[in-house]
Amino acid sequence: MLRTEKQKPLIQFFFFFLLFFILVFFIPKFFTGNPATILNDRLSTFATVFLGIFIEAAPFLFLGTLASGIVEVFLDRDAMVKIMPKQALLSSLIGSSLGLIFPVCDCGVIPLTRRLFRKGFPIPAGIAFLLSAPILNPIVIISTATAFGIGRVLFLRIGVGVAIAIITGLIFSTVKTPWELLRPTPWITVEDVASHEAHDQDTFWEKMRQSFLISTDEFFEIGRYLIIGSMIAAAMQTFIPQSALLNIGKGPLLSVVIMVALAIILSICSTVDAFVALGFSSVFSLGSILAFLVFGPMVDIKSSLLLIRVFRKKTVMYLILIPLLLSILAGLIINFYIPS
Amino acid sequence: MDTRIYRFLQFLILTGLALFILVQYITGHLNWYINQRYISLSIIAILGFLAMAVTALLSRQKQIHSHDHEDHEEHDDPEEEQHSAARTPQVSSIAGIFILVIPLIIGLAIPARPLSANAVNNKGISSNAPLSAGGGNQSASVNKASADRTVLDWIKIFNYQPDLSPYLGQTANVVGFVYHDAQLPAGHFMVGRFAIVCCVADAFAIGMAVETPAGVQLSDNTWVDVQGPVQSIDLDGHKTPLILASSVTTVQQPSQPYLFP
């Protein structure tokens, strides 16, 4: 009973995707050219892009779930509750800077945040961590600095990203317990796989083994959403002509909207998106590049699928809409008030 | 599902995924999916998947093993039984597990191919594609001997050099795929390449126009080596390099089909 209910959303997604797939690959092309060849070409492009996103994201998802496993096994809940401040602003400040310690990207941060919530992490801190860790972390800082140099793009990216994370964290501070945010997914029992608080006497290697086992289960749980998300992203790339998107407009407002849309569709990892943004920096406004660099790590197709898995629908809606509006707003402010 | 079957399936799938990426690495096909600069990340994925696979496999033995342990038996056994009973339906359903096999199915069922002229239809091709404006990169393109420049080098020069006159008339020697662009006059084609920054998800096509010598008929997607002096034409209001081809030879697709800005 319980089981079928839990499977439902995933199956719905899958059918939705199948339908999408059929629409994308068959209908538009029946009217031009030989459908068999066209289908073949499209399929091959789709497969290449899908495998590209998957192969690129897989190591990061693995590292994220491993971090989550390690937190589960090694981190003591009581200590965590004691250390973390209750005050909302302070707690979201700390949460937003924790990416410096856990260098996870947008795929890895989602399972890790859920795990931290379970360990008694305060809500504002967790939400701020979720949104800011993919930006304020050593790997991303280095890649952004490599792409743009140590200058205003780097500082604006970190500043705006952290500010949005803290604001969103504060908005969520009215929520009392994480269970109001999280979907009642089977993850609670993932810990039962191996670790118990009672196992304090376990050796380091036994604990590592448990961490890996938790990471395996979590990889299987979250990996499905990564795969479906990558498939949707690849299908959209095969279907929506990017050149058309880029040609829509380059004005101060439209450019921001277009770069945000591009960040959502491309679904690339935050650790490397700075190099991609660099490519657009000659043609697009500073504000739009910033919006791309700030919003992309927080939300894109593949990560929203992961968010849907972990959080309740309403939470996901807020987690997408608040950063979306704030990123566009930040992009506009930059375009109008900072000379390029 | 029985926990042991579940663990064994996890083991099989993870090993399969690791082997799949490993095979792509060995055959060099990994280059078709991600920038060669990130290949070390894929090695992490291979090792990580194998480690998870082994953990999944061993966890079976551990459960059986812990049965025999005196000290664990007292309090742990009933607990463990209870957990495995509670876990089995919840950890994952069969359908859920098999979604993880999708990359393998797609990878094996659809023949691996790098992005080609076919993808240009969706991605578009341009002579002023988004390129990194980094000064260092650009001077490297300028300093190369004209015959060593790639399509990307030429495009960078045409986009970022204020004065093109020193470059006009230089002999180009570039390799790329043939793409017939609708905006080109008859008797012309584009010699194109895909440039990728991170992985194929961000690929964009760039191309130089080629004026074909009389009598040369090439179909889209043929890989060619084009030689000839470079001129400039206006396409869509942008200065685009045009090769007045003295020779167009069909070549094998290069092992690294993409260029990296």
Contacts between the chains, C-beta under 8 A, distances in Angstrom:
chain1	res1	chain2	res2	distance
A	2	B	89	7.2
A	2	B	90	7.8
A	3	B	89	4.8
A	3	B	90	7.4
A	3	B	93	6.6
A	6	B	90	7.8
A	6	B	93	7.8
A	7	B	93	5.2
A	7	B	95	6.5
A	7	B	96	7.2
A	10	B	95	7.2
A	10	B	96	6.5
A	10	B	99	7.8
A	11	B	95	6.8
A	14	B	95	8.0
A	14	B	99	7.7
A	41	B	118	3.7
A	41	B	119	7.8
A	42	B	118	7.7
A	43	B	110	5.7
A	44	B	110	6.1
A	44	B	111	7.2
A	44	B	113	4.9
A	44	B	116	8.0
A	44	B	118	6.9
A	45	B	115	6.4
A	45	B	118	6.1
A	45	B	119	4.4
A	45	B	122	6.7
A	47	B	106	5.1
A	47	B	107	7.4
A	47	B	110	4.0
A	47	B	112	7.7
A	48	B	32	6.5
A	48	B	33	6.8
A	48	B	112	7.5
A	48	B	113	6.4
A	48	B	114	6.6
A	48	B	115	5.7
A	48	B	119	7.8
A	48	B	200	5.5
A	49	B	115	7.8
A	49	B	200	5.3
A	49	B	201	5.8
A	49	B	203	7.9
A	50	B	103	7.6
A	50	B	106	6.2
A	51	B	33	5.3
A	51	B	103	6.4
A	51	B	106	6.6
A	51	B	107	5.8
A	51	B	112	8.0
A	52	B	33	4.2
A	52	B	34	6.1
A	52	B	199	4.0
A	52	B	200	3.5
A	52	B	201	5.4
A	53	B	199	6.4
A	53	B	200	7.9
A	53	B	201	5.0
A	54	B	103	5.1
A	55	B	21	6.2
A	55	B	24	7.5
A	55	B	30	7.2
A	55	B	33	5.1
A	55	B	34	5.8
A	55	B	42	6.0
A	55	B	45	7.2
A	55	B	199	7.1
A	56	B	33	7.5
A	56	B	34	5.1
A	56	B	38	6.7
A	56	B	41	7.3
A	56	B	198	6.5
A	56	B	199	4.1
A	56	B	201	7.4
A	58	B	17	7.6
A	58	B	21	7.5
A	58	B	42	7.8
A	58	B	45	4.4
A	58	B	49	7.7
A	59	B	41	4.5
A	59	B	42	6.6
A	59	B	44	4.4
A	59	B	45	3.9
A	59	B	48	6.5
A	60	B	41	7.7
A	62	B	44	7.3
A	62	B	45	6.0
A	62	B	48	4.0
A	62	B	49	7.0
A	62	B	52	7.4
A	63	B	44	7.3
A	63	B	48	7.3
A	66	B	48	7.1
A	147	B	132	7.7
A	186	B	90	3.4
A	186	B	91	6.2
A	186	B	92	7.9
A	189	B	83	7.2
A	189	B	86	5.7
A	189	B	87	5.1
A	189	B	90	5.3
A	189	B	91	7.1
A	190	B	91	7.1
A	192	B	83	4.1
A	192	B	86	6.7
A	192	B	87	5.8
A	193	B	59	7.6
A	193	B	83	7.7
A	193	B	87	6.6
A	193	B	91	7.6
A	194	B	59	7.4
A	196	B	79	7.8
A	198	B	75	7.7
A	209	B	55	6.1
A	209	B	58	7.4
A	209	B	62	7.8
A	212	B	51	6.0
A	212	B	52	6.1
A	212	B	55	4.1
A	213	B	55	5.1
A	213	B	56	7.2
A	213	B	59	5.4
A	215	B	52	6.4
A	216	B	10	6.1
A	216	B	14	7.3
A	216	B	52	4.2
A	216	B	55	5.7
A	216	B	56	5.2
A	217	B	91	5.7
A	217	B	92	7.6
A	219	B	52	6.3
A	220	B	10	6.2
A	220	B	13	8.0
A	220	B	91	7.6
A	220	B	92	5.5
A	220	B	96	7.3
A	220	B	97	6.5
A	220	B	100	6.2
A	221	B	91	7.6
A	221	B	92	6.4
A	221	B	96	7.5
A	223	B	99	7.7
A	223	B	100	5.5
A	224	B	96	5.6
A	224	B	99	4.1
A	224	B	100	6.4
A	227	B	99	5.6
A	227	B	100	6.8
A	227	B	102	5.3
A	227	B	103	6.4
A	228	B	99	6.7
A	231	B	102	7.3
A	233	B	201	7.0
A	234	B	201	7.6
A	237	B	122	7.0
A	237	B	123	7.9
A	237	B	201	6.7
A	238	B	119	8.0
A	238	B	122	5.7
A	239	B	122	7.1
A	240	B	122	7.6
A	241	B	121	7.8
A	241	B	122	5.5
A	241	B	123	7.3
A	241	B	124	6.0
A	242	B	122	7.3
A	242	B	123	5.5
A	242	B	124	6.2
A	242	B	204	7.4
A	243	B	123	6.8
A	243	B	124	2.6
A	243	B	125	8.0
A	243	B	126	6.9
A	244	B	124	7.5
A	246	B	130	7.7
A	266	B	201	5.5
A	266	B	202	5.8
A	267	B	201	6.5
A	268	B	198	5.3
A	268	B	199	7.0
A	268	B	201	5.5
A	268	B	202	5.8
A	269	B	198	7.1
A	272	B	35	8.0
A	272	B	38	7.0
A	272	B	197	7.2
A	272	B	198	4.0
A	273	B	198	7.3
A	275	B	132	7.5
A	275	B	197	4.5
A	275	B	198	6.2
A	276	B	197	4.8
A	276	B	198	5.9
A	276	B	202	4.7
A	278	B	132	4.7
A	278	B	133	7.6
A	278	B	134	7.1
A	278	B	197	7.8
A	279	B	129	7.8
A	279	B	130	3.8
A	279	B	131	6.0
A	279	B	132	5.6
A	279	B	197	6.1
A	279	B	202	7.8
A	279	B	204	7.6
A	279	B	261	6.5
A	280	B	130	4.6
A	281	B	132	7.9
A	281	B	133	6.4
A	282	B	130	6.9
A	282	B	131	6.8
A	282	B	132	8.0
A	282	B	133	4.4
A	282	B	159	7.7
A	283	B	128	7.8
A	283	B	130	5.7
A	284	B	130	8.0
